[in-house]
Amino acid sequence: MCLRPPNEIMFDESFWDELTDAGITEIALQWLCLLDDQGPDRGNIYPQPEDSHPRGLAVMGGERKMRVPTAAFIPTQEFYEGFSWQPPTMPEHLSDQAEKLSAAIDMGHSKGFSIYVVDDKSYFLIGGFGSGTLDARHSSPSFTNPDMPAMTVARARDTAKHFPKLAGLLLDGPDFKWEIKPGHRDDLWSELIDTPDNRAFTESVGMDFQAVLDGREYFKDFLQSFDSDQARTFISDAPGALANHDWWRENPNLSTWYSFKQSSVEWNISSSYNGVKQHLPKMQVGNSSRLPFVEPITGHNTLRKQLYIDFQQPKQYWWSGGVAGFRGTIVNWVDTLVEWNQDLDPELASELFGAMFDYPMPIDYPVSDYNNEATNDWFTTSVRDQTSKMIERSGGVDRYMPWVGLEHFGSNWLTAYELDRLLAEMQAQGATRYCYFIYNSMKPDIWAVIKRYSQG
């Protein structure tokens, strides 16, 4: 179960007992932080607008309030020597809250819980170290920046020093973008890729950075080049090409762009993992990725990641609308393929998408219905296919702990029925663990579904 602020929910022993009674024994803290009252105009609203769990509202006095998220401990300076940035610090007046947070984690550990934290550096980088105030107008440095894995390691060491009962660290990404809808938040052509860090990294691994940029532009030209005959030829002759790492490696126009992304992600994750293990050998480290069909585009190769990660967390994010949900992504791809190729209609574009990404689609649930509740056949085709690939590429069910979520940033929510079918499909394939995102927004019908599978 994943929990986001207010972390004060954990202070009440009944929180841990509630989860224990439901059969849940692991907790992931999205952000190990404290909330500081710096006035009515500073910070962000907590609980967040979509969070409606009574526990979250109760610890805030029954109403949403503006709070500034801050560090939960005073940093150990020796861990940060040589960095150009300063780690976030904890206001002294929150020391009592920090002690309560530590006691809550100890209480959870004593009750048999394994407690994980999500790598927190990006939260503070977005807001600027020391302020703790999130600001979406800023972005983190390129993940090819040499300091990025080192920052992960420093934060892991410092967090483990102050909260020694933590079991592990969850690395959320990094990912390259995967959307093609112009202007979308995850539009891969809007992504800032021409950076000094990326250029330096590309040179360090012997690649031509101009070929990286050219490959990205070539891919747009490729997606804009389909008439109906070419689409049917691709469907017949190259099924699954875009989900196949070999297809990207062997295409001379795309291979450098592909290799740059693969090398960048692998370097970042493996460097982070090896650095954490050097100092904290018992700490378990997990890493998330998107659905299998977009692995090559996002820069991940979960088969290779088996060599340098303890368990994998591909995201079972199937909502539509909003961002990061893959029913919505598929809609965006199909709509954009139709917009870019006047000879394609939605039906042929859907067939082309399915062939491109080896993504099977049931007849009774066309892409045009993806904003509506899914049919049973969709779970036994599309979801079954992607889940089996997740498990295989993760290295089996023992190394598979996917994220399961219902919504994100204004999306259409998965229904209780859809969550039930998703968990049933995962369980049928032998999955034993998943990380639900997120406790705070959970309503009674969803909680009932979760308990039905975790108590069994």
C-alpha positions as CSV (number, residue, x, y, z in Angstrom):
1,M,0.0,0.0,0.0
2,C,1.4,3.4,-1.0
3,L,0.8,6.4,1.3
4,R,1.4,10.1,0.5
5,P,1.3,13.1,2.9
6,P,-0.1,13.8,5.4
7,N,2.1,11.0,6.9
8,E,0.6,11.7,10.3
9,I,-1.9,9.0,9.3
10,M,0.7,6.5,10.4
11,F,0.9,7.9,13.9
12,D,-2.4,6.2,14.9
13,E,-1.9,2.5,15.7
14,S,-5.3,1.7,14.3
15,F,-3.9,2.6,10.8
16,W,-1.4,-0.3,11.0
17,D,-4.1,-2.6,12.5
18,E,-6.5,-1.8,9.7
19,L,-3.9,-2.8,7.1
20,T,-3.0,-5.9,9.1
21,D,-6.6,-7.0,9.3
22,A,-6.8,-6.6,5.5
23,G,-3.8,-8.9,4.9
24,I,-1.4,-6.0,3.9
25,T,2.1,-6.2,5.3
26,E,4.1,-3.7,3.2
27,I,3.9,0.1,3.0
28,A,5.5,2.5,0.5
29,L,5.9,6.1,1.5
30,Q,5.6,8.3,-1.6
31,W,7.3,11.1,0.2
32,L,9.0,10.8,3.6
33,C,8.3,14.4,4.6
34,L,6.7,16.6,7.2
35,L,4.2,19.4,6.6
36,D,5.0,22.8,7.8
37,D,2.4,25.6,8.4
38,Q,4.0,28.7,6.8
39,G,0.8,30.6,6.4
40,P,-2.4,30.3,4.2
41,D,-0.7,31.3,1.0
42,R,2.4,29.0,1.1
43,G,2.7,25.4,-0.1
44,N,0.1,23.0,-1.4
45,I,-3.2,21.7,-0.3
46,Y,-3.2,18.7,1.9
47,P,-4.9,16.2,1.7
48,Q,-4.7,16.6,-2.1
49,P,-8.0,17.4,-3.9
50,E,-8.5,13.8,-5.0
51,D,-7.7,12.4,-1.5
52,S,-10.8,11.8,0.5
53,H,-9.9,9.2,3.1
54,P,-11.3,10.2,6.5
55,R,-7.9,9.6,8.2
56,G,-6.2,12.2,6.0
57,L,-8.9,14.8,6.7
58,A,-8.9,13.9,10.4
59,V,-5.2,14.6,11.0
60,M,-5.6,18.0,9.3
61,G,-8.3,18.9,11.7
62,G,-11.2,17.9,9.4
63,E,-10.4,20.2,6.4
64,R,-7.8,20.7,3.7
65,K,-5.1,23.2,4.5
66,M,-2.1,24.8,2.8
67,R,1.2,23.3,4.0
68,V,4.8,23.3,2.9
69,P,6.4,19.9,2.6
70,T,9.8,19.8,4.3
71,A,12.5,17.3,5.1
72,A,11.8,14.9,7.9
73,F,15.4,15.1,9.3
74,I,18.4,17.4,9.6
75,P,20.8,16.2,6.9
76,T,24.2,14.6,7.6
77,Q,26.5,16.9,5.8
78,E,29.3,14.4,5.3
79,F,27.1,12.4,2.9
80,Y,26.8,15.5,0.6
81,E,30.4,16.6,0.3
82,G,31.4,17.5,-3.2
83,F,27.9,18.3,-4.4
84,S,26.9,21.7,-5.8
85,W,23.5,21.5,-4.2
86,Q,22.4,21.6,-0.6
87,P,20.1,18.9,0.8
88,P,16.8,20.0,2.3
89,T,16.7,20.5,6.1
90,M,14.1,20.2,8.7
91,P,12.8,23.3,10.5
92,E,13.7,23.0,14.2
93,H,10.1,23.6,15.3
94,L,9.1,20.3,13.6
95,S,11.5,18.1,15.7
96,D,8.6,16.7,17.7
97,Q,6.8,15.7,14.5
98,A,10.0,14.1,13.3
99,E,10.2,12.0,16.4
100,K,6.6,11.0,16.0
101,L,7.2,10.0,12.4
102,S,10.2,7.9,13.5
103,A,8.1,6.2,16.2
104,A,5.4,5.5,13.7
105,I,7.8,3.7,11.4
106,D,9.2,1.8,14.3
107,M,5.7,0.8,15.3
108,G,4.9,-0.4,11.8
109,H,8.1,-2.4,11.7
110,S,7.3,-4.0,15.1
111,K,4.0,-5.1,13.7
112,G,5.7,-7.0,10.9
113,F,5.5,-4.4,8.1
114,S,8.2,-3.9,5.5
115,I,8.4,-0.2,4.9
116,Y,9.8,1.4,1.7
117,V,10.4,5.0,0.7
118,V,10.3,6.5,-2.8
119,D,13.5,8.2,-4.0
120,D,12.8,11.8,-2.9
121,K,15.4,13.9,-4.7
122,S,13.1,15.0,-7.6
123,Y,10.5,16.4,-5.2
124,F,13.1,18.8,-3.6
125,L,14.8,19.5,-6.9
126,I,11.6,20.7,-8.5
127,G,11.0,23.1,-5.6
128,G,14.6,23.9,-5.0
129,F,16.5,22.4,-2.1
130,G,15.8,23.9,1.2
131,S,12.4,25.4,0.3
132,G,10.4,22.1,0.1
133,T,7.8,23.9,-2.0
134,L,6.9,22.0,-5.1
135,D,6.9,24.1,-8.3
136,A,5.8,22.4,-11.5
137,R,7.4,25.3,-13.5
138,H,10.8,23.9,-12.8
139,S,12.3,20.6,-13.9
140,S,14.9,18.2,-12.5
141,P,18.3,18.0,-14.2
142,S,18.7,15.5,-17.0
143,F,19.0,12.0,-15.5
144,T,22.4,11.8,-17.4
145,N,23.7,14.4,-15.0
146,P,26.6,12.7,-13.2
147,D,25.3,13.9,-9.8
148,M,21.8,12.3,-10.1
149,P,22.6,8.7,-9.1
150,A,25.0,10.1,-6.4
151,M,22.2,12.2,-5.1
152,T,20.0,9.1,-4.9
153,V,22.7,7.3,-2.9
154,A,23.3,10.2,-0.6
155,R,19.6,10.6,0.2
156,A,19.2,6.8,0.7
157,R,22.2,6.7,3.2
158,D,20.9,9.7,5.1
159,T,17.3,8.5,5.2
160,A,18.4,5.1,6.4
161,K,20.6,6.7,9.1
162,H,17.6,8.5,10.5
163,F,15.0,5.8,9.9
164,P,17.0,2.5,10.2
165,K,13.9,0.3,10.1
166,L,13.2,1.0,6.5
167,A,13.3,-2.1,4.2
168,G,13.9,-0.6,0.8
169,L,14.0,2.2,-1.7
170,L,11.8,2.6,-4.8
171,L,13.3,4.3,-7.8
172,D,10.4,5.9,-9.9
173,G,11.8,5.7,-13.4
174,P,13.5,7.5,-15.0
175,D,11.6,7.3,-18.3
176,F,11.8,9.0,-21.6
177,K,8.5,10.2,-23.0
178,W,6.1,8.0,-24.9
179,E,3.2,10.1,-26.1
180,I,2.8,11.4,-29.7
181,K,-0.2,13.7,-29.2
182,P,1.2,17.2,-29.9
183,G,1.3,19.3,-26.7
184,H,0.7,16.4,-24.3
185,R,2.7,16.5,-21.1
186,D,4.4,13.3,-22.2
187,D,4.8,14.3,-25.9
188,L,8.2,12.7,-26.8
189,W,9.0,15.6,-29.2
190,S,8.4,18.2,-26.6
191,E,10.8,16.5,-24.2
192,L,13.9,18.5,-23.4
193,I,16.6,16.2,-24.8
194,D,19.2,18.6,-26.2
195,T,20.9,19.3,-22.9
196,P,24.6,19.7,-22.0
197,D,24.3,16.6,-19.8
198,N,22.8,14.5,-22.6
199,R,25.4,15.7,-25.1
200,A,28.3,14.9,-22.7
201,F,26.8,11.5,-21.8
202,T,26.4,10.6,-25.5
203,E,30.0,11.6,-26.2
204,S,31.2,9.5,-23.3
205,V,29.6,6.4,-24.7
206,G,30.8,7.0,-28.2
207,M,27.6,8.1,-29.9
208,D,26.9,11.0,-32.3
209,F,24.3,13.3,-30.6
210,Q,23.1,14.7,-33.9
211,A,22.1,11.1,-34.8
212,V,20.1,11.0,-31.6
213,L,18.2,14.1,-32.6
214,D,17.8,12.9,-36.2
215,G,16.4,9.6,-35.0
216,R,13.7,11.3,-33.0
217,E,12.7,13.4,-36.0
218,Y,12.9,10.4,-38.3
219,F,10.4,8.6,-36.0
220,K,7.9,11.4,-36.5
221,D,8.3,11.2,-40.3
222,F,7.9,7.4,-40.1
223,L,4.6,7.8,-38.2
224,Q,3.3,10.3,-40.7
225,S,4.1,8.2,-43.7
226,F,1.2,5.7,-43.7
227,D,-1.5,5.3,-46.4
228,S,-3.9,2.5,-46.1
229,D,-1.8,0.1,-48.2
230,Q,1.4,0.8,-46.2
231,A,-0.5,0.3,-43.0
232,R,-1.8,-3.1,-44.1
233,T,1.7,-4.1,-45.2
234,F,3.2,-3.1,-41.9
235,I,0.4,-5.0,-40.1
236,S,1.2,-8.1,-42.2
237,D,5.0,-7.9,-42.4
238,A,6.2,-6.3,-39.1
239,P,3.9,-7.3,-36.2
240,G,5.2,-6.2,-32.9
241,A,8.1,-4.1,-34.3
242,L,7.9,-1.1,-32.1
243,A,7.8,-3.3,-28.9
244,N,10.8,-5.3,-30.1
245,H,14.2,-4.1,-29.0
246,D,15.9,-5.7,-32.0
247,W,13.8,-3.7,-34.4
248,W,15.0,-0.5,-33.0
249,R,18.7,-1.7,-32.8
250,E,18.7,-2.8,-36.4
251,N,17.0,0.3,-37.9
252,P,19.9,2.5,-39.0
253,N,17.8,5.6,-38.8
254,L,16.6,4.9,-35.2
255,S,19.3,2.9,-33.6
256,T,21.3,5.8,-32.1
257,W,18.3,7.5,-30.6
258,Y,17.2,4.1,-29.2
259,S,20.7,3.2,-27.9
260,F,21.1,6.6,-26.3
261,K,17.9,6.2,-24.3
262,Q,18.7,2.6,-23.3
263,S,22.2,3.5,-22.2
264,S,21.0,6.6,-20.3
265,V,18.4,4.7,-18.3
266,E,20.6,1.7,-17.6
267,W,23.5,3.9,-16.5
268,N,21.2,5.9,-14.1
269,I,19.5,3.0,-12.5
270,S,22.5,0.7,-12.3
271,S,24.7,3.5,-10.8
272,S,22.0,4.2,-8.3
273,Y,21.5,0.6,-7.4
274,N,25.2,-0.2,-7.1
275,G,25.8,2.9,-5.0
276,V,23.0,2.1,-2.6
277,K,24.2,-1.5,-2.2
278,Q,27.8,-0.4,-1.6
279,H,26.6,1.4,1.6
280,L,23.4,-0.4,2.4
281,P,23.7,-4.0,1.2
282,K,20.5,-5.1,2.9
283,M,18.3,-2.4,1.5
284,Q,16.0,-3.7,-1.3
285,V,15.9,-1.5,-4.3
286,G,13.0,-1.6,-6.8
287,N,12.5,0.3,-10.1
288,S,9.4,1.2,-12.0
289,S,8.8,1.3,-15.7
290,R,5.8,1.7,-18.1
291,L,3.9,-1.1,-19.8
292,P,5.9,-3.6,-21.8
293,F,4.7,-2.4,-25.2
294,V,6.4,1.0,-24.7
295,E,9.6,-0.2,-23.1
296,P,11.9,0.6,-26.1
297,I,10.4,4.1,-26.5
298,T,10.8,4.9,-22.8
299,G,14.4,3.6,-22.6
300,H,13.8,0.6,-20.4
301,N,14.8,-3.0,-20.9
302,T,13.4,-5.0,-18.0
303,L,15.2,-8.2,-19.1
304,R,18.5,-6.4,-18.7
305,K,17.4,-4.7,-15.5
306,Q,17.3,-8.2,-13.8
307,L,21.0,-7.8,-13.5
308,Y,20.9,-4.6,-11.4
309,I,17.7,-4.4,-9.5
310,D,16.1,-6.4,-6.7
311,F,12.5,-6.3,-8.0
312,Q,10.7,-4.5,-10.8
313,Q,7.6,-2.3,-10.6
314,P,6.0,-2.0,-14.1
315,K,3.0,0.3,-13.9
316,Q,-0.5,-1.3,-14.3
317,Y,-1.8,2.1,-15.1
318,W,-4.9,1.6,-17.3
319,W,-7.0,4.7,-16.8
320,S,-8.0,7.0,-19.7
321,G,-7.8,10.8,-19.9
322,G,-5.4,12.7,-17.6
323,V,-1.8,11.6,-17.9
324,A,0.2,8.4,-17.7
325,G,-2.8,6.0,-18.1
326,F,-2.4,3.7,-21.1
327,R,-6.0,3.5,-22.3
328,G,-5.6,7.2,-22.7
329,T,-2.2,6.8,-24.4
330,I,-3.6,4.4,-26.9
331,V,-6.5,6.7,-27.7
332,N,-4.0,9.5,-28.2
333,W,-1.9,7.4,-30.5
334,V,-4.8,6.3,-32.6
335,D,-6.3,9.8,-32.9
336,T,-2.9,11.2,-33.8
337,L,-2.2,8.6,-36.4
338,V,-5.5,9.4,-38.0
339,E,-4.7,13.1,-37.8
340,W,-1.3,12.7,-39.4
341,N,-2.3,10.2,-42.1
342,Q,-5.4,11.2,-44.0
343,D,-5.8,7.8,-45.5
344,L,-6.3,6.1,-42.1
345,D,-9.6,5.8,-40.3
346,P,-9.8,5.0,-36.6
347,E,-10.4,1.3,-37.2
348,L,-7.4,0.9,-39.4
349,A,-5.3,3.1,-37.1
350,S,-6.3,0.9,-34.2
351,E,-5.3,-2.2,-36.0
352,L,-2.0,-0.6,-37.0
353,F,-1.3,0.4,-33.4
354,G,-2.1,-3.1,-32.1
355,A,0.3,-4.6,-34.7
356,M,3.0,-2.0,-34.1
357,F,3.1,-2.8,-30.4
358,D,2.0,-6.4,-30.3
359,Y,-1.0,-5.3,-28.3
360,P,-4.0,-7.6,-28.8
361,M,-7.4,-5.9,-28.9
362,P,-10.8,-7.6,-28.3
363,I,-13.5,-7.0,-30.9
364,D,-16.0,-6.0,-28.2
365,Y,-13.9,-3.2,-26.7
366,P,-12.6,-0.9,-29.5
367,V,-10.4,2.0,-28.8
368,S,-13.3,4.4,-29.3
369,D,-14.8,2.9,-26.1
370,Y,-11.7,3.3,-23.9
371,N,-13.3,6.1,-21.9
372,N,-16.0,3.6,-20.8
373,E,-15.8,0.7,-18.4
374,A,-13.8,-2.2,-19.9
375,T,-15.3,-5.5,-21.0
376,N,-14.3,-8.8,-19.6
377,D,-12.6,-9.8,-23.0
378,W,-10.3,-6.8,-22.7
379,F,-8.9,-8.2,-19.4
380,T,-8.4,-11.7,-21.0
381,T,-6.6,-10.2,-24.0
382,S,-4.9,-6.8,-23.6
383,V,-4.3,-6.9,-19.8
384,R,-3.5,-10.6,-19.8
385,D,-0.9,-10.1,-22.5
386,Q,0.8,-7.1,-20.9
387,T,0.8,-8.7,-17.4
388,S,2.4,-12.0,-18.6
389,K,5.1,-9.9,-20.3
390,M,5.7,-7.9,-17.2
391,I,6.1,-11.1,-15.1
392,E,8.4,-12.8,-17.6
393,R,10.6,-9.8,-18.1
394,S,10.8,-9.0,-14.4
395,G,12.3,-12.4,-13.7
396,G,9.2,-14.2,-12.4
397,V,6.6,-13.4,-9.7
398,D,9.2,-13.3,-6.9
399,R,10.8,-10.2,-8.5
400,Y,7.5,-8.6,-9.7
401,M,5.8,-5.9,-7.6
402,P,3.8,-3.7,-10.0
403,W,2.2,-0.4,-9.2
404,V,-1.6,-0.6,-9.5
405,G,-3.4,2.7,-9.8
406,L,-6.8,4.0,-10.6
407,E,-6.2,7.6,-11.7
408,H,-3.8,10.5,-12.2
409,F,-4.2,14.3,-12.8
410,G,-7.8,14.5,-13.7
411,S,-8.2,11.2,-15.5
412,N,-11.2,8.9,-15.7
413,W,-11.0,6.5,-12.7
414,L,-10.9,2.8,-13.0
415,T,-14.1,1.4,-11.5
416,A,-14.2,-1.2,-8.6
417,Y,-15.2,-3.8,-11.2
418,E,-12.1,-3.0,-13.3
419,L,-9.8,-3.1,-10.3
420,D,-11.3,-6.5,-9.4
421,R,-10.7,-7.9,-12.9
422,L,-7.2,-6.5,-13.0
423,L,-6.2,-8.1,-9.6
424,A,-7.9,-11.3,-10.6
425,E,-5.9,-11.5,-13.8
426,M,-2.6,-10.8,-11.9
427,Q,-3.5,-13.4,-9.3
428,A,-4.3,-16.0,-12.0
429,Q,-0.8,-15.5,-13.4
430,G,0.8,-16.1,-10.0
431,A,1.5,-12.6,-8.9
432,T,1.7,-12.3,-5.1
433,R,2.5,-8.6,-4.5
434,Y,1.6,-5.3,-5.9
435,C,1.8,-1.7,-4.7
436,Y,-1.6,0.1,-4.7
437,F,-1.5,3.8,-5.5
438,I,-2.8,5.2,-3.3
439,Y,-4.4,4.8,0.2
440,N,-5.5,8.4,0.6
441,S,-7.9,8.3,-2.4
442,M,-9.4,5.0,-1.6
443,K,-13.2,4.7,-1.2
444,P,-15.1,1.8,0.4
445,D,-15.9,-0.1,-2.7
446,I,-12.3,-0.1,-3.8
447,W,-11.1,-1.1,-0.3
448,A,-13.5,-4.0,-0.4
449,V,-11.9,-5.2,-3.6
450,I,-8.4,-4.9,-2.2
451,K,-9.3,-6.8,0.9
452,R,-10.9,-9.6,-1.1
453,Y,-7.5,-10.4,-2.7
454,S,-5.1,-9.5,0.1
455,Q,-7.0,-11.5,2.7
456,G,-7.2,-14.7,0.6
